[in-house]
Structures are given as C-alpha cells and as structure tokens.
Amino acid sequence: MATTRCAQCGSPLVEITLNRGESTMTMQSCSTCDTRSWRADGELLPIHRVLEAVGRR
Ligand SMILES: [Zn+2]
C-alpha cells in the first residue's frame, strides 16, 4: 500500500475521501505542518474550487 507523503515535510498524509454526487473529492492533510491539498477524480483541485463545491447545497 502506497503512502502519500507531504511535499513540505515528508510526513505521511491522512486522506479523507468525500463522494459528492458525480465526483469524488479526496483531501490530503498533513498533521505535522498542516498542509492540505484536495483532489477531484485524481486531479489537483484549487482551493477556491473546493470552497465552491462545499458551499453549494
Ligand atoms: Zn507536512
């Protein structure tokens, strides 16, 4: 099993996957330096797109 590591500090990242209708969003969070990144269907997602998606109800 591959572990994704933080680009900033090299610590293992915690992954949280959310299913949002037709797409899957994955949040990778570093507990060491608090870096977070989001992916949707394997593509890196800019933070403003994440906020749009989460804010939409
Ligand atoms: Zn880190």
N, CA, C, O and the ligand as a Tripos MOL2 file, in Angstrom:
@<TRIPOS>MOLECULE
protein
  229   227    58     0     0
PROTEIN
NO_CHARGES

@<TRIPOS>ATOM
      1 N           0.8450   -1.1990    0.0000 N.3       1 MET1
      2 CA          0.0000    0.0000    0.0000 C.3       1 MET1
      3 C           0.8740    1.2400    0.0000 C.2       1 MET1
      4 O           1.7190    1.4130    0.8780 O.2       1 MET1
      5 N           0.6740    2.0870   -0.9690 N.am      2 ALA2
      6 CA          1.4720    3.2940   -1.0990 C.3       2 ALA2
      7 C           0.9950    4.3540   -0.1010 C.2       2 ALA2
      8 O          -0.2030    4.5840    0.0660 O.2       2 ALA2
      9 N           1.9480    4.9760    0.5390 N.am      3 THR3
     10 CA          1.6080    6.0770    1.4150 C.3       3 THR3
     11 C           2.0110    7.3800    0.7390 C.2       3 THR3
     12 O           3.1500    7.5460    0.3020 O.2       3 THR3
     13 N           1.0630    8.2910    0.6650 N.am      4 THR4
     14 CA          1.3730    9.5920    0.1090 C.3       4 THR4
     15 C           2.0450   10.4320    1.1770 C.2       4 THR4
     16 O           1.5950   10.4870    2.3220 O.2       4 THR4
     17 N           3.1200   11.0790    0.7890 N.am      5 ARG5
     18 CA          3.8450   11.8820    1.7700 C.3       5 ARG5
     19 C           3.7430   13.3610    1.4640 C.2       5 ARG5
     20 O           3.6090   13.7780    0.3130 O.2       5 ARG5
     21 N           3.8090   14.1300    2.5160 N.am      6 CYS6
     22 CA          3.7190   15.5810    2.4120 C.3       6 CYS6
     23 C           4.8730   16.1420    1.5850 C.2       6 CYS6
     24 O           6.0330   15.7870    1.7920 O.2       6 CYS6
     25 N           4.5360   17.0190    0.6500 N.am      7 ALA7
     26 CA          5.5580   17.6580   -0.1750 C.3       7 ALA7
     27 C           6.4110   18.6300    0.6340 C.2       7 ALA7
     28 O           7.5430   18.9300    0.2560 O.2       7 ALA7
     29 N           5.8730   19.1150    1.7380 N.am      8 GLN8
     30 CA          6.5700   20.1160    2.5410 C.3       8 GLN8
     31 C           7.5280   19.4910    3.5520 C.2       8 GLN8
     32 O           8.6730   19.9250    3.6750 O.2       8 GLN8
     33 N           7.0620   18.4690    4.2770 N.am      9 CYS9
     34 CA          7.8610   17.9440    5.3840 C.3       9 CYS9
     35 C           8.1020   16.4400    5.3250 C.2       9 CYS9
     36 O           8.8530   15.9050    6.1410 O.2       9 CYS9
     37 N           7.4740   15.7470    4.3640 N.am     10 GLY10
     38 CA          7.7400   14.3270    4.1900 C.3      10 GLY10
     39 C           6.9810   13.4000    5.1230 C.2      10 GLY10
     40 O           7.1940   12.1880    5.0910 O.2      10 GLY10
     41 N           6.1070   13.9380    5.9470 N.am     11 SER11
     42 CA          5.2960   13.0930    6.8230 C.3      11 SER11
     43 C           4.1840   12.4140    6.0220 C.2      11 SER11
     44 O           3.7460   12.9430    5.0000 O.2      11 SER11
     45 N           3.7290   11.2540    6.4760 N.am     12 PRO12
     46 CA          2.5980   10.6140    5.7940 C.3      12 PRO12
     47 C           1.3570   11.5010    5.8650 C.2      12 PRO12
     48 O           1.0830   12.1380    6.8830 O.2      12 PRO12
     49 N           0.6210   11.5240    4.7680 N.am     13 LEU13
     50 CA         -0.5940   12.3250    4.7180 C.3      13 LEU13
     51 C          -1.8040   11.4850    5.0950 C.2      13 LEU13
     52 O          -1.8740   10.2940    4.7920 O.2      13 LEU13
     53 N          -2.7360   12.1190    5.7510 N.am     14 VAL14
     54 CA         -4.0270   11.4960    6.0310 C.3      14 VAL14
     55 C          -4.9520   11.8210    4.8760 C.2      14 VAL14
     56 O          -5.0730   12.9770    4.4720 O.2      14 VAL14
     57 N          -5.6050   10.7950    4.3450 N.am     15 GLU15
     58 CA         -6.5200   11.0130    3.2300 C.3      15 GLU15
     59 C          -7.9590   10.8440    3.6640 C.2      15 GLU15
     60 O          -8.3140    9.8700    4.3280 O.2      15 GLU15
     61 N          -8.7760   11.7950    3.2870 N.am     16 ILE16
     62 CA        -10.2070   11.7180    3.5460 C.3      16 ILE16
     63 C         -10.9110   11.8400    2.2030 C.2      16 ILE16
     64 O         -10.6910   12.8010    1.4650 O.2      16 ILE16
     65 N         -11.7460   10.8790    1.8900 N.am     17 THR17
     66 CA        -12.4380   10.8850    0.6020 C.3      17 THR17
     67 C         -13.9070   11.2200    0.8020 C.2      17 THR17
     68 O         -14.5880   10.6470    1.6520 O.2      17 THR17
     69 N         -14.3740   12.1610   -0.0040 N.am     18 LEU18
     70 CA        -15.7790   12.5510    0.0290 C.3      18 LEU18
     71 C         -16.4040   12.2530   -1.3240 C.2      18 LEU18
     72 O         -15.8310   12.5660   -2.3680 O.2      18 LEU18
     73 N         -17.5640   11.6570   -1.2970 N.am     19 ASN19
     74 CA        -18.3090   11.4750   -2.5360 C.3      19 ASN19
     75 C         -19.3020   12.6090   -2.6720 C.2      19 ASN19
     76 O         -20.1560   12.8240   -1.8120 O.2      19 ASN19
     77 N         -19.1700   13.3220   -3.7630 N.am     20 ARG20
     78 CA        -20.0790   14.4490   -3.9820 C.3      20 ARG20
     79 C         -20.8030   14.2440   -5.3050 C.2      20 ARG20
     80 O         -20.3690   14.7230   -6.3530 O.2      20 ARG20
     81 N         -21.9090   13.5260   -5.2330 N.am     21 GLY21
     82 CA        -22.6730   13.2930   -6.4470 C.3      21 GLY21
     83 C         -21.8630   12.5360   -7.4750 C.2      21 GLY21
     84 O         -21.5010   11.3780   -7.2640 O.2      21 GLY21
     85 N         -21.5810   13.1830   -8.5770 N.am     22 GLU22
     86 CA        -20.9350   12.5040   -9.6870 C.3      22 GLU22
     87 C         -19.4240   12.4190   -9.5430 C.2      22 GLU22
     88 O         -18.7750   11.6980  -10.3010 O.2      22 GLU22
     89 N         -18.8510   13.1460   -8.5810 N.am     23 SER23
     90 CA        -17.3980   13.1400   -8.4750 C.3      23 SER23
     91 C         -16.9360   12.7730   -7.0690 C.2      23 SER23
     92 O         -17.6840   12.8780   -6.0960 O.2      23 SER23
     93 N         -15.7030   12.3480   -6.9980 N.am     24 THR24
     94 CA        -15.0980   12.0090   -5.7240 C.3      24 THR24
     95 C         -14.0210   13.0310   -5.4000 C.2      24 THR24
     96 O         -13.1630   13.3210   -6.2330 O.2      24 THR24
     97 N         -14.0630   13.5730   -4.1970 N.am     25 MET25
     98 CA        -13.0450   14.5200   -3.7680 C.3      25 MET25
     99 C         -12.2260   13.8870   -2.6590 C.2      25 MET25
    100 O         -12.7710   13.2840   -1.7350 O.2      25 MET25
    101 N         -10.9250   14.0280   -2.7580 N.am     26 THR26
    102 CA        -10.0370   13.4970   -1.7370 C.3      26 THR26
    103 C          -9.2650   14.6420   -1.1030 C.2      26 THR26
    104 O          -8.6380   15.4350   -1.8060 O.2      26 THR26
    105 N          -9.3060   14.7340    0.2130 N.am     27 MET27
    106 CA         -8.4900   15.7050    0.9180 C.3      27 MET27
    107 C          -7.2920   14.9910    1.5110 C.2      27 MET27
    108 O          -7.4360   13.9780    2.1950 O.2      27 MET27
    109 N          -6.1000   15.5290    1.2440 N.am     28 GLN28
    110 CA         -4.8870   15.0080    1.8520 C.3      28 GLN28
    111 C          -4.4060   16.0400    2.8560 C.2      28 GLN28
    112 O          -4.1410   17.1920    2.5110 O.2      28 GLN28
    113 N          -4.3000   15.6110    4.0910 N.am     29 SER29
    114 CA         -3.9770   16.5310    5.1720 C.3      29 SER29
    115 C          -2.7280   16.0620    5.9040 C.2      29 SER29
    116 O          -2.5880   14.8830    6.2310 O.2      29 SER29
    117 N          -1.8200   17.0080    6.1570 N.am     30 CYS30
    118 CA         -0.6090   16.7020    6.9190 C.3      30 CYS30
    119 C          -0.8040   17.1680    8.3490 C.2      30 CYS30
    120 O          -1.0830   18.3430    8.5910 O.2      30 CYS30
    121 N          -0.6570   16.2510    9.3020 N.am     31 SER31
    122 CA         -0.8490   16.6190   10.7020 C.3      31 SER31
    123 C           0.3940   17.2850   11.2790 C.2      31 SER31
    124 O           0.3460   17.8520   12.3710 O.2      31 SER31
    125 N           1.5000   17.2170   10.5550 N.am     32 THR32
    126 CA          2.7420   17.8100   11.0530 C.3      32 THR32
    127 C           2.8210   19.3040   10.7390 C.2      32 THR32
    128 O           3.0740   20.1130   11.6320 O.2      32 THR32
    129 N           2.6060   19.6690    9.4790 N.am     33 CYS33
    130 CA          2.7530   21.0810    9.1030 C.3      33 CYS33
    131 C           1.4310   21.6920    8.6310 C.2      33 CYS33
    132 O           1.3870   22.8490    8.2130 O.2      33 CYS33
    133 N           0.3450   20.8950    8.7020 N.am     34 ASP34
    134 CA         -0.9950   21.3940    8.3970 C.3      34 ASP34
    135 C          -1.1910   21.7910    6.9360 C.2      34 ASP34
    136 O          -2.0660   22.5950    6.6170 O.2      34 ASP34
    137 N          -0.3740   21.2240    6.0550 N.am     35 THR35
    138 CA         -0.6090   21.4200    4.6320 C.3      35 THR35
    139 C          -1.7960   20.5770    4.1980 C.2      35 THR35
    140 O          -1.9180   19.4130    4.5800 O.2      35 THR35
    141 N          -2.6600   21.1670    3.4060 N.am     36 ARG36
    142 CA         -3.8070   20.4290    2.8860 C.3      36 ARG36
    143 C          -3.8800   20.5710    1.3890 C.2      36 ARG36
    144 O          -3.6350   21.6470    0.8430 O.2      36 ARG36
    145 N          -4.2130   19.4960    0.7310 N.am     37 SER37
    146 CA         -4.4760   19.6010   -0.7010 C.3      37 SER37
    147 C          -5.6960   18.7510   -1.0330 C.2      37 SER37
    148 O          -5.9940   17.7600   -0.3660 O.2      37 SER37
    149 N          -6.3780   19.1670   -2.0680 N.am     38 TRP38
    150 CA         -7.6020   18.4880   -2.4910 C.3      38 TRP38
    151 C          -7.4310   17.9640   -3.8960 C.2      38 TRP38
    152 O          -6.7810   18.5750   -4.7440 O.2      38 TRP38
    153 N          -8.0350   16.8110   -4.1160 N.am     39 ARG39
    154 CA         -8.0790   16.2590   -5.4600 C.3      39 ARG39
    155 C          -9.5060   15.8730   -5.7850 C.2      39 ARG39
    156 O         -10.2640   15.4420   -4.9160 O.2      39 ARG39
    157 N          -9.8610   16.0340   -7.0460 N.am     40 ALA40
    158 CA        -11.1550   15.5730   -7.5230 C.3      40 ALA40
    159 C         -10.9010   14.6620   -8.7020 C.2      40 ALA40
    160 O         -10.3300   15.0830   -9.7080 O.2      40 ALA40
    161 N         -11.3240   13.4140   -8.5830 N.am     41 ASP41
    162 CA        -11.1020   12.4200   -9.6430 C.3      41 ASP41
    163 C          -9.6370   12.3730  -10.0480 C.2      41 ASP41
    164 O          -9.3220   12.2500  -11.2320 O.2      41 ASP41
    165 N          -8.7440   12.4710   -9.0790 N.am     42 GLY42
    166 CA         -7.3210   12.3420   -9.3390 C.3      42 GLY42
    167 C          -6.6210   13.6250   -9.7600 C.2      42 GLY42
    168 O          -5.3980   13.6510   -9.8940 O.2      42 GLY42
    169 N          -7.3930   14.6980   -9.9700 N.am     43 GLU43
    170 CA         -6.8010   15.9600  -10.4080 C.3      43 GLU43
    171 C          -6.6850   16.9060   -9.2230 C.2      43 GLU43
    172 O          -7.6010   17.0170   -8.4090 O.2      43 GLU43
    173 N          -5.5590   17.5770   -9.1370 N.am     44 LEU44
    174 CA         -5.3760   18.5460   -8.0750 C.3      44 LEU44
    175 C          -6.3800   19.6760   -8.2280 C.2      44 LEU44
    176 O          -6.5800   20.2120   -9.3180 O.2      44 LEU44
    177 N          -7.0000   20.0220   -7.1210 N.am     45 LEU45
    178 CA         -8.1080   20.9700   -7.1590 C.3      45 LEU45
    179 C          -7.7030   22.2600   -6.4480 C.2      45 LEU45
    180 O          -7.2920   22.2220   -5.2880 O.2      45 LEU45
    181 N          -7.8160   23.4100   -7.1350 N.am     46 PRO46
    182 CA         -7.5080   24.6800   -6.4740 C.3      46 PRO46
    183 C          -8.4850   24.9240   -5.3300 C.2      46 PRO46
    184 O          -9.6500   24.5310   -5.4000 O.2      46 PRO46
    185 N          -8.0000   25.5770   -4.2780 N.am     47 ILE47
    186 CA         -8.8050   25.7310   -3.0640 C.3      47 ILE47
    187 C         -10.1120   26.4760   -3.3280 C.2      47 ILE47
    188 O         -11.1220   26.1780   -2.6900 O.2      47 ILE47
    189 N         -10.1150   27.4390   -4.2530 N.am     48 HIS48
    190 CA        -11.3630   28.1590   -4.4890 C.3      48 HIS48
    191 C         -12.4320   27.2630   -5.1110 C.2      48 HIS48
    192 O         -13.6280   27.4700   -4.9050 O.2      48 HIS48
    193 N         -11.9830   26.2650   -5.8740 N.am     49 ARG49
    194 CA        -12.9360   25.2940   -6.4330 C.3      49 ARG49
    195 C         -13.5060   24.4110   -5.3350 C.2      49 ARG49
    196 O         -14.6830   24.0500   -5.3680 O.2      49 ARG49
    197 N         -12.6750   24.0670   -4.3660 N.am     50 VAL50
    198 CA        -13.1360   23.2600   -3.2320 C.3      50 VAL50
    199 C         -14.2100   24.0050   -2.4590 C.2      50 VAL50
    200 O         -15.2500   23.4440   -2.1160 O.2      50 VAL50
    201 N         -13.9450   25.2690   -2.1910 N.am     51 LEU51
    202 CA        -14.8930   26.0630   -1.4180 C.3      51 LEU51
    203 C         -16.2090   26.2180   -2.1620 C.2      51 LEU51
    204 O         -17.2790   26.1870   -1.5550 O.2      51 LEU51
    205 N         -16.1310   26.3810   -3.4610 N.am     52 GLU52
    206 CA        -17.3560   26.4400   -4.2730 C.3      52 GLU52
    207 C         -18.1630   25.1460   -4.1470 C.2      52 GLU52
    208 O         -19.3780   25.1730   -3.9480 O.2      52 GLU52
    209 N         -17.4770   24.0330   -4.2630 N.am     53 ALA53
    210 CA        -18.1460   22.7440   -4.2400 C.3      53 ALA53
    211 C         -18.7590   22.4530   -2.8760 C.2      53 ALA53
    212 O         -19.8740   21.9410   -2.7840 O.2      53 ALA53
    213 N         -18.0270   22.7820   -1.8240 N.am     54 VAL54
    214 CA        -18.5090   22.5140   -0.4730 C.3      54 VAL54
    215 C         -19.6370   23.4650   -0.1040 C.2      54 VAL54
    216 O         -20.5630   23.0920    0.6160 O.2      54 VAL54
    217 N         -19.5560   24.7020   -0.6050 N.am     55 GLY55
    218 CA        -20.5520   25.6940   -0.2690 C.3      55 GLY55
    219 C         -21.8800   25.4970   -0.9830 C.2      55 GLY55
    220 O         -22.9140   26.0070   -0.5520 O.2      55 GLY55
    221 N         -21.8390   24.7480   -2.0840 N.am     56 ARG56
    222 CA        -23.0560   24.5380   -2.8580 C.3      56 ARG56
    223 C         -23.9350   23.4900   -2.1960 C.2      56 ARG56
    224 O         -23.4540   22.3970   -1.8970 O.2      56 ARG56
    225 N         -25.1620   23.7770   -1.9670 N.am     57 ARG57
    226 CA        -26.0640   22.8160   -1.3230 C.3      57 ARG57
    227 C         -27.2030   22.4340   -2.2430 C.2      57 ARG57
    228 O         -28.0590   21.6340   -1.8660 O.2      57 ARG57
    229 ZN          3.7390   18.3060    6.1930 Zn       58 ZN58
@<TRIPOS>BOND
     1     1     2 1
     2     2     3 1
     3     3     4 2
     4     3     5 am
     5     5     6 1
     6     6     7 1
     7     7     8 2
     8     7     9 am
     9     9    10 1
    10    10    11 1
    11    11    12 2
    12    11    13 am
    13    13    14 1
    14    14    15 1
    15    15    16 2
    16    15    17 am
    17    17    18 1
    18    18    19 1
    19    19    20 2
    20    19    21 am
    21    21    22 1
    22    22    23 1
    23    23    24 2
    24    23    25 am
    25    25    26 1
    26    26    27 1
    27    27    28 2
    28    27    29 am
    29    29    30 1
    30    30    31 1
    31    31    32 2
    32    31    33 am
    33    33    34 1
    34    34    35 1
    35    35    36 2
    36    35    37 am
    37    37    38 1
    38    38    39 1
    39    39    40 2
    40    39    41 am
    41    41    42 1
    42    42    43 1
    43    43    44 2
    44    43    45 am
    45    45    46 1
    46    46    47 1
    47    47    48 2
    48    47    49 am
    49    49    50 1
    50    50    51 1
    51    51    52 2
    52    51    53 am
    53    53    54 1
    54    54    55 1
    55    55    56 2
    56    55    57 am
    57    57    58 1
    58    58    59 1
    59    59    60 2
    60    59    61 am
    61    61    62 1
    62    62    63 1
    63    63    64 2
    64    63    65 am
    65    65    66 1
    66    66    67 1
    67    67    68 2
    68    67    69 am
    69    69    70 1
    70    70    71 1
    71    71    72 2
    72    71    73 am
    73    73    74 1
    74    74    75 1
    75    75    76 2
    76    75    77 am
    77    77    78 1
    78    78    79 1
    79    79    80 2
    80    79    81 am
    81    81    82 1
    82    82    83 1
    83    83    84 2
    84    83    85 am
    85    85    86 1
    86    86    87 1
    87    87    88 2
    88    87    89 am
    89    89    90 1
    90    90    91 1
    91    91    92 2
    92    91    93 am
    93    93    94 1
    94    94    95 1
    95    95    96 2
    96    95    97 am
    97    97    98 1
    98    98    99 1
    99    99   100 2
   100    99   101 am
   101   101   102 1
   102   102   103 1
   103   103   104 2
   104   103   105 am
   105   105   106 1
   106   106   107 1
   107   107   108 2
   108   107   109 am
   109   109   110 1
   110   110   111 1
   111   111   112 2
   112   111   113 am
   113   113   114 1
   114   114   115 1
   115   115   116 2
   116   115   117 am
   117   117   118 1
   118   118   119 1
   119   119   120 2
   120   119   121 am
   121   121   122 1
   122   122   123 1
   123   123   124 2
   124   123   125 am
   125   125   126 1
   126   126   127 1
   127   127   128 2
   128   127   129 am
   129   129   130 1
   130   130   131 1
   131   131   132 2
   132   131   133 am
   133   133   134 1
   134   134   135 1
   135   135   136 2
   136   135   137 am
   137   137   138 1
   138   138   139 1
   139   139   140 2
   140   139   141 am
   141   141   142 1
   142   142   143 1
   143   143   144 2
   144   143   145 am
   145   145   146 1
   146   146   147 1
   147   147   148 2
   148   147   149 am
   149   149   150 1
   150   150   151 1
   151   151   152 2
   152   151   153 am
   153   153   154 1
   154   154   155 1
   155   155   156 2
   156   155   157 am
   157   157   158 1
   158   158   159 1
   159   159   160 2
   160   159   161 am
   161   161   162 1
   162   162   163 1
   163   163   164 2
   164   163   165 am
   165   165   166 1
   166   166   167 1
   167   167   168 2
   168   167   169 am
   169   169   170 1
   170   170   171 1
   171   171   172 2
   172   171   173 am
   173   173   174 1
   174   174   175 1
   175   175   176 2
   176   175   177 am
   177   177   178 1
   178   178   179 1
   179   179   180 2
   180   179   181 am
   181   181   182 1
   182   182   183 1
   183   183   184 2
   184   183   185 am
   185   185   186 1
   186   186   187 1
   187   187   188 2
   188   187   189 am
   189   189   190 1
   190   190   191 1
   191   191   192 2
   192   191   193 am
   193   193   194 1
   194   194   195 1
   195   195   196 2
   196   195   197 am
   197   197   198 1
   198   198   199 1
   199   199   200 2
   200   199   201 am
   201   201   202 1
   202   202   203 1
   203   203   204 2
   204   203   205 am
   205   205   206 1
   206   206   207 1
   207   207   208 2
   208   207   209 am
   209   209   210 1
   210   210   211 1
   211   211   212 2
   212   211   213 am
   213   213   214 1
   214   214   215 1
   215   215   216 2
   216   215   217 am
   217   217   218 1
   218   218   219 1
   219   219   220 2
   220   219   221 am
   221   221   222 1
   222   222   223 1
   223   223   224 2
   224   223   225 am
   225   225   226 1
   226   226   227 1
   227   227   228 2
@<TRIPOS>SUBSTRUCTURE
     1 MET1         2 RESIDUE 1 A MET
     2 ALA2         6 RESIDUE 1 A ALA
     3 THR3        10 RESIDUE 1 A THR
     4 THR4        14 RESIDUE 1 A THR
     5 ARG5        18 RESIDUE 1 A ARG
     6 CYS6        22 RESIDUE 1 A CYS
     7 ALA7        26 RESIDUE 1 A ALA
     8 GLN8        30 RESIDUE 1 A GLN
     9 CYS9        34 RESIDUE 1 A CYS
    10 GLY10       38 RESIDUE 1 A GLY
    11 SER11       42 RESIDUE 1 A SER
    12 PRO12       46 RESIDUE 1 A PRO
    13 LEU13       50 RESIDUE 1 A LEU
    14 VAL14       54 RESIDUE 1 A VAL
    15 GLU15       58 RESIDUE 1 A GLU
    16 ILE16       62 RESIDUE 1 A ILE
    17 THR17       66 RESIDUE 1 A THR
    18 LEU18       70 RESIDUE 1 A LEU
    19 ASN19       74 RESIDUE 1 A ASN
    20 ARG20       78 RESIDUE 1 A ARG
    21 GLY21       82 RESIDUE 1 A GLY
    22 GLU22       86 RESIDUE 1 A GLU
    23 SER23       90 RESIDUE 1 A SER
    24 THR24       94 RESIDUE 1 A THR
    25 MET25       98 RESIDUE 1 A MET
    26 THR26      102 RESIDUE 1 A THR
    27 MET27      106 RESIDUE 1 A MET
    28 GLN28      110 RESIDUE 1 A GLN
    29 SER29      114 RESIDUE 1 A SER
    30 CYS30      118 RESIDUE 1 A CYS
    31 SER31      122 RESIDUE 1 A SER
    32 THR32      126 RESIDUE 1 A THR
    33 CYS33      130 RESIDUE 1 A CYS
    34 ASP34      134 RESIDUE 1 A ASP
    35 THR35      138 RESIDUE 1 A THR
    36 ARG36      142 RESIDUE 1 A ARG
    37 SER37      146 RESIDUE 1 A SER
    38 TRP38      150 RESIDUE 1 A TRP
    39 ARG39      154 RESIDUE 1 A ARG
    40 ALA40      158 RESIDUE 1 A ALA
    41 ASP41      162 RESIDUE 1 A ASP
    42 GLY42      166 RESIDUE 1 A GLY
    43 GLU43      170 RESIDUE 1 A GLU
    44 LEU44      174 RESIDUE 1 A LEU
    45 LEU45      178 RESIDUE 1 A LEU
    46 PRO46      182 RESIDUE 1 A PRO
    47 ILE47      186 RESIDUE 1 A ILE
    48 HIS48      190 RESIDUE 1 A HIS
    49 ARG49      194 RESIDUE 1 A ARG
    50 VAL50      198 RESIDUE 1 A VAL
    51 LEU51      202 RESIDUE 1 A LEU
    52 GLU52      206 RESIDUE 1 A GLU
    53 ALA53      210 RESIDUE 1 A ALA
    54 VAL54      214 RESIDUE 1 A VAL
    55 GLY55      218 RESIDUE 1 A GLY
    56 ARG56      222 RESIDUE 1 A ARG
    57 ARG57      226 RESIDUE 1 A ARG
    58 ZN58       229 GROUP 0 **** ****
